[in-house]
């Protein structure tokens, strides 16, 4: 009877790993595609509409090139193409790892992000976007 109790406890823990596993599969698939289909070659991906219309770089401009360089181990090129995207990749990796560890222990993921955190993130993205579009922010151009 003791083995049945252990099996019933293990089943919810394993099912708790399904969603993080699915997310990882989707992200890995997207990175595999971007790693295979080079965004530096024209015609494979659409042009950023903001850049096409205004000539201004949005916070995501260069993100595909950054991901391509990151996958191929060229971390300096990845940072040059989109530094905030690289921070996002690393942040995702940390958050995903914490999620999996908590799910394996049968505990839910609680982020606890309040308005201050979200406003700070928004302000950082806004400053990044403004600086990369100013003349002295050329080092942030993709």
Secondary structure, DSSP 8 states (H G I E B T S, - for coil): -HHHHHHHHHHHHHHTHHHHHHHHHHHHHHHHHHHHS-TTSTTSS---HHHHHH----TTTTHHHHHHHHHTT-HHHHHHH-HHHHHHHHHHHHHHHHHHHHHHTT--------HHHHHHHHHHHHHHHHHHHSGGGGGG--
